């Protein structure tokens, strides 16, 4: 009888062990595989996040450098064009200068473009090129357009050319 009890106990133990292994293989092994796949996907996603985050930090740094380098230009868009101030500026280069407003139109979406015709007198053509160089340091964005007409009249040279002045259309939009 003792042998029979031990044999029954061994059979129940064997059935229990088989049942436990069966449950482990049915329920836990697939979950372990899903966990490994999820870990691999997490690692890929994390690596992409680190790569994108590093690129973002680099682009932010580049943007700050560009903003710093082009601070004068962004401020020039913010400032209003002051015709009397520009006339004082042009008196440094021309004997007599007239600024005639031709038209105003929208440039792209957020900017306004003003057209001016300039008629002025200079004594030397080199002064005109100094004026063009000085436009780069003026408080507004100003473009001198071709054709530039120069005609000798006595000791002076009459110059006629067009200027384009760019300003922000809506001053609520600021170049930050």
C-alpha positions as CSV (number, residue, x, y, z in Angstrom):
1,X,0.0,0.0,0.0
2,X,2.9,2.3,0.7
3,X,4.2,1.6,-2.7
4,X,0.9,2.4,-4.2
5,X,0.6,5.8,-2.4
6,X,4.1,6.7,-3.5
7,X,3.3,5.7,-7.0
8,X,0.1,7.8,-6.9
9,X,2.0,10.7,-5.5
10,X,4.6,10.4,-8.2
11,X,1.9,10.2,-10.9
12,X,0.2,13.3,-9.5
13,X,3.5,15.1,-9.2
14,X,4.3,14.2,-12.8
15,X,0.9,15.4,-14.0
16,X,1.3,18.6,-12.0
17,X,4.8,19.3,-13.5
18,X,3.4,18.6,-17.0
19,X,0.5,20.9,-16.3
20,X,2.8,23.7,-15.0
21,X,5.1,23.4,-18.0
22,X,2.1,23.4,-20.3
23,X,0.7,26.6,-18.7
24,X,4.1,28.2,-18.9
25,X,4.6,27.4,-22.5
26,X,1.1,28.5,-23.5
27,X,0.9,31.7,-21.5
28,X,4.3,32.9,-20.5
29,X,6.6,32.1,-23.5
30,X,4.5,34.1,-26.0
31,X,4.4,37.0,-23.6
32,X,8.2,36.9,-23.2
33,X,8.5,37.0,-27.0
34,X,6.1,40.0,-27.2
35,X,8.1,41.6,-24.4
36,X,11.4,41.1,-26.4
37,X,9.7,42.6,-29.5
38,X,8.3,45.5,-27.5
39,X,11.8,46.1,-26.1
40,X,13.4,46.1,-29.5
41,X,10.7,48.5,-30.8
42,X,11.3,50.7,-27.7
43,X,15.0,50.8,-28.4
44,X,14.5,51.8,-32.0
45,X,12.0,54.5,-31.1
46,X,14.3,55.8,-28.3
47,X,17.2,55.9,-30.8
48,X,15.1,57.8,-33.3
49,X,14.0,60.2,-30.5
50,X,17.6,60.8,-29.5
51,X,18.6,61.4,-33.1
52,X,15.7,63.8,-33.7
53,X,16.3,65.6,-30.4
54,X,20.0,66.1,-31.2
55,X,19.0,67.5,-34.7
56,X,16.4,69.8,-33.1
57,X,19.0,71.1,-30.6
58,X,21.4,71.7,-33.5
59,X,18.8,73.5,-35.6
60,X,17.8,75.7,-32.6
61,X,21.5,76.6,-32.1
62,X,21.8,77.4,-35.8
63,X,18.6,79.5,-35.7
64,X,19.9,81.5,-32.7
65,X,23.2,82.1,-34.5
66,X,21.4,83.2,-37.6
67,X,19.2,85.5,-35.6
68,X,22.2,87.0,-33.9
69,X,24.1,87.4,-37.2
70,X,21.1,89.0,-39.0
71,X,19.8,91.1,-36.1
72,X,20.2,94.3,-38.1
73,X,18.2,93.0,-41.0
74,X,15.3,91.8,-38.9
75,X,15.3,95.1,-37.1
76,X,15.3,96.9,-40.5
77,X,12.1,95.1,-41.4
78,X,10.5,96.3,-38.2
79,X,11.3,100.0,-38.7
80,X,9.0,102.3,-40.7
81,X,10.4,104.1,-43.7
82,X,10.9,107.8,-42.9
83,X,11.2,109.9,-46.1
84,X,12.6,113.0,-44.4
85,X,15.2,110.9,-42.6
86,X,16.1,109.3,-45.9
87,X,16.4,112.7,-47.6
88,X,18.9,113.8,-44.9
89,X,20.8,110.6,-45.5
90,X,20.9,111.2,-49.3
91,X,22.1,114.8,-48.8
92,X,25.4,113.2,-47.6
93,X,25.9,112.0,-51.2
94,X,23.8,114.1,-53.6
95,X,23.6,117.9,-54.1
96,X,20.0,117.8,-54.8
97,X,17.7,114.8,-54.4
98,X,14.0,114.3,-55.0
99,X,12.0,111.3,-53.9
100,X,8.8,110.6,-55.8
101,X,6.5,107.9,-54.4
102,X,5.3,105.8,-57.4
103,X,3.3,103.0,-55.9
104,X,2.8,100.6,-53.1
105,X,2.0,96.9,-53.3
106,X,2.0,93.8,-51.2
107,X,5.1,91.7,-51.3
108,X,4.5,88.0,-50.6
109,X,2.3,87.7,-47.6
110,X,3.6,89.8,-44.7
111,X,5.5,92.6,-46.4
112,X,4.8,95.8,-48.2
113,X,7.0,97.1,-51.0
114,X,7.2,100.8,-51.8
115,X,8.5,102.1,-55.1
116,X,10.2,105.5,-55.3
117,X,11.7,107.3,-58.2
118,X,14.8,109.2,-57.3
119,X,16.2,112.1,-59.3
120,X,19.4,113.6,-57.9
121,X,22.6,115.5,-58.8
122,X,26.1,114.3,-58.1
123,X,29.5,115.7,-59.0
124,X,31.3,112.3,-59.4
125,X,30.0,108.8,-60.4
126,X,32.1,107.3,-57.5
127,X,29.8,109.1,-55.0
128,X,26.9,107.1,-56.4
129,X,28.6,103.8,-55.6
130,X,29.4,105.1,-52.1
131,X,25.7,105.8,-51.8
132,X,24.9,102.2,-52.8
133,X,27.3,100.8,-50.3
134,X,25.9,103.1,-47.6
135,X,22.4,101.7,-48.3
136,X,23.5,98.4,-46.8
137,X,23.9,100.2,-43.5
138,X,20.7,102.1,-43.6
139,X,17.9,101.4,-41.0
140,X,15.5,100.0,-43.7
141,X,15.7,97.3,-46.4
142,X,16.2,99.4,-49.5
143,X,17.0,98.1,-53.0
144,X,18.3,100.3,-55.8
145,X,16.9,99.0,-59.1
146,X,18.3,99.2,-62.6
147,X,18.3,100.9,-65.1
148,X,20.2,103.8,-63.5
149,X,20.4,106.7,-65.8
150,X,23.2,109.2,-65.6
151,X,23.3,112.3,-67.7
152,X,26.0,115.1,-67.6
153,X,24.5,118.5,-67.2
154,X,27.1,121.2,-66.8
155,X,29.4,120.2,-63.9
156,X,26.8,117.9,-62.3
157,X,25.6,114.5,-63.2
158,X,21.8,113.9,-63.1
159,X,21.0,110.4,-61.9
160,X,17.6,108.8,-62.1
161,X,16.9,105.4,-60.5
162,X,14.2,103.5,-58.7
163,X,14.3,102.4,-55.0
164,X,12.3,99.6,-53.4
165,X,11.7,99.8,-49.7
166,X,10.5,96.7,-47.9
167,X,8.6,96.9,-44.6
168,X,6.4,94.6,-42.5
169,X,2.7,94.9,-43.6
170,X,1.4,94.2,-40.1
171,X,3.5,95.6,-37.3
172,X,1.9,92.9,-35.0
173,X,4.0,90.4,-36.8
174,X,7.5,90.8,-35.3
175,X,10.7,89.3,-36.4
176,X,11.8,87.6,-33.1
